[in-house]
Amino acid sequence: MARPKVYGWAISPFVSRALLALEEAGVDYELVPMSRPDGDHRRPEHLARNPFGQVPVLEDGDLTLFESRAIARHVFRKHKPELLGAGSLEQSAMVDVWLEVEAHQLHPAAGGVVVECVFAPLLGRARNQAAIDENLGKLKKVLEVYEARLSQSRYLAGDFLSVADLSHFTIMHYFMGTEYAAVVEALPHVRAWWEELAARPAARKVAEFMPLGAGLAKKDE
């Protein structure tokens, strides 16, 4: 059977989320590099894979998927269901809750800071400090909830690692490379949780595709 293919540029936190799932599951895959500046995502062949013209896209046999969290769930459902909380209905429900929290609470706030601190210079514009300050305020409130949760259990969904934890890695990798990382470091349970995530072999492997600073621009050329 052919190896699964992931289409996109690996510096994207969305593409790297899909890669992290495949790495965690031990799946042999192929990354098909694309160029955002060249408009590869708007070409007809890619729009046939994802009509919204976004990345990543996963081709797994006859199945074509887009949306990074859906890709991650598919990979784990197929190869490592314990990361979906397969032990019980209660566990899987808690995984779903915290994956939604990541998508709708943490990612928008952390992503708002990352866009301005990491990606704005690559787009040739100055930072919007007002946007940074607004999103940083939101993120601090979200992380207070995380601190309370992680003081009660080792991971977000309970005392077991899940996709709900792993899904945070890619945007937080970039956030922790900014000068605002202290907001995480000030929360002992969140800091310990993050350090454990970042130390995982799959995370370290994917982080190689996600350089910070000047190297970021080179990767996207």
C-alpha positions in Angstrom: 0.0 0.0 0.0 1.3 3.5 -0.9 2.5 5.7 1.9 0.1 8.4 3.1 0.9 11.8 1.5 0.7 15.2 3.3 0.5 18.3 1.1 1.6 21.6 2.4 4.4 23.7 3.8 5.7 22.2 7.0 6.3 25.5 8.8 2.5 26.0 9.0 1.3 25.0 12.5 -1.6 23.3 10.8 0.5 21.2 8.5 2.9 20.3 11.3 -0.1 19.2 13.4 -0.8 16.6 10.8 2.9 15.6 10.6 3.0 15.3 14.4 0.1 12.9 14.4 1.8 10.7 11.8 5.1 10.8 13.7 3.4 9.9 17.0 1.6 7.0 15.3 4.8 5.7 13.8 3.4 6.0 10.2 5.7 6.1 7.3 4.5 9.1 5.2 5.5 11.4 2.4 5.5 15.2 2.8 4.7 16.7 -0.6 6.1 20.3 -0.3 4.1 23.2 -1.7 4.9 26.9 -1.9 2.5 29.4 -0.5 4.3 32.4 -2.2 3.9 30.6 -5.6 0.2 30.0 -5.0 0.4 26.2 -5.1 -2.6 26.1 -2.8 -4.7 27.9 -5.4 -3.9 25.6 -8.3 -6.7 23.4 -9.7 -5.0 20.2 -8.7 -4.9 21.3 -5.1 -8.4 22.7 -5.1 -9.5 19.3 -6.2 -8.1 18.0 -2.9 -9.4 20.8 -0.8 -11.9 23.2 -2.4 -11.1 25.9 0.3 -7.5 26.0 -1.0 -5.9 25.4 2.4 -3.3 23.1 3.8 -2.7 20.4 5.0 -4.3 17.7 2.9 -3.8 14.1 3.7 -4.2 11.4 1.0 -4.4 7.9 2.7 -5.2 5.3 0.1 -8.6 6.3 -1.5 -9.3 8.7 1.3 -8.6 12.4 1.0 -8.9 14.6 4.1 -8.4 18.2 5.0 -8.5 20.1 8.3 -5.6 19.3 10.6 -7.5 18.2 13.6 -9.7 15.8 11.5 -6.5 14.4 10.0 -5.0 13.8 13.4 -8.1 12.1 14.7 -8.2 9.9 11.6 -4.5 8.9 12.0 -5.0 8.0 15.7 -8.3 6.2 15.1 -6.5 4.1 12.5 -3.1 3.6 14.2 -3.2 4.6 17.8 -6.8 4.8 19.2 -5.6 5.1 22.8 -4.7 8.8 22.0 -8.4 9.4 21.4 -9.4 8.2 24.8 -10.5 4.8 23.6 -10.6 3.3 27.1 -14.1 4.5 27.8 -16.9 6.8 26.6 -16.0 9.2 29.4 -12.4 9.4 28.4 -13.2 10.0 24.7 -15.7 12.7 25.7 -13.1 14.5 27.7 -10.6 14.3 24.8 -13.3 15.9 22.5 -13.9 18.7 25.1 -10.3 19.7 25.4 -9.6 19.4 21.7 -12.4 21.9 21.2 -10.9 24.1 23.9 -7.6 24.1 22.0 -9.3 24.9 18.7 -11.6 27.7 20.0 -10.0 29.1 23.1 -6.2 28.7 23.0 -5.3 28.6 19.4 -7.0 31.9 18.4 -5.3 33.7 21.2 -1.8 32.2 20.9 -2.1 32.3 17.1 -2.9 36.0 17.3 0.4 36.6 19.1 2.3 34.3 16.8 1.0 35.9 13.6 2.3 39.3 14.7 5.6 38.2 16.3 6.7 35.5 13.9 4.8 35.8 10.6 4.2 39.6 10.2 7.9 40.3 9.4 7.8 37.6 6.7 4.8 39.4 5.1 6.7 42.6 5.0 4.7 44.5 7.6 5.2 45.9 11.1 3.8 44.2 14.2 0.4 45.2 15.4 1.2 45.7 19.0 -2.5 46.3 19.9 -3.4 42.9 18.5 -0.6 41.3 20.4 -1.7 42.9 23.7 -5.3 42.0 23.1 -4.6 38.3 22.3 -2.0 38.1 25.1 -4.7 39.1 27.6 -7.1 36.5 26.2 -4.3 33.8 26.4 -3.5 34.6 30.0 -7.1 34.0 31.0 -7.2 30.7 29.0 -4.0 29.5 30.6 -5.3 30.2 34.1 -8.0 27.6 33.2 -5.4 25.2 32.0 -3.4 25.7 35.2 -6.4 24.8 37.3 -7.1 21.8 35.1 -3.5 20.5 35.1 -3.3 20.8 38.8 -5.9 18.1 39.0 -4.7 15.8 36.2 -1.4 15.2 34.4 -2.9 15.8 31.0 -5.9 17.8 29.8 -8.4 14.9 29.3 -7.2 13.1 32.4 -4.2 11.1 33.5 -3.4 9.9 29.9 -1.8 11.6 26.9 -4.2 12.3 24.1 -4.7 14.2 20.8 -6.1 17.0 23.0 -2.6 17.6 24.4 -0.7 16.9 21.2 -2.8 19.3 19.1 -1.4 22.2 21.2 2.3 21.6 20.3 2.6 23.3 17.0 1.2 26.8 17.8 2.8 26.7 21.2 6.2 25.9 19.7 6.0 29.2 17.9 4.6 31.0 20.9 7.3 29.8 23.2 9.8 31.3 20.7 8.5 34.8 21.3 9.4 37.2 24.1 6.0 36.4 25.7 6.9 32.8 26.7 7.0 33.9 30.3 3.2 33.7 30.6 3.6 29.9 30.3 6.7 29.7 32.4 4.9 31.5 35.2 2.3 28.7 35.6 4.0 25.6 37.1 1.6 23.0 36.0 1.2 24.4 32.5 5.0 24.8 32.2 5.6 21.1 33.2 2.9 19.9 30.8 4.4 22.0 28.0 8.0 20.8 28.7 6.8 17.2 28.6 5.1 17.7 25.3 8.0 19.5 23.7 10.4 16.7 24.8 8.5 13.9 23.0 10.5 12.4 20.1 7.8 13.1 17.6 7.5 16.7 18.7 11.3 17.2 18.5 11.2 15.7 15.0 8.4 18.0 13.8 10.1 21.0 15.4 12.9 20.6 12.9 10.5 21.7 10.2 9.4 24.7 12.2 12.5 27.0 12.7 12.1 30.4 14.3 13.6 33.7 13.2 15.4 34.2 9.9 15.4 30.5 9.1 11.6 30.6 8.9 11.7 32.6 5.7 14.2 30.3 4.1 12.0 27.3 4.7 9.1 28.9 3.0 10.9 29.9 -0.2 
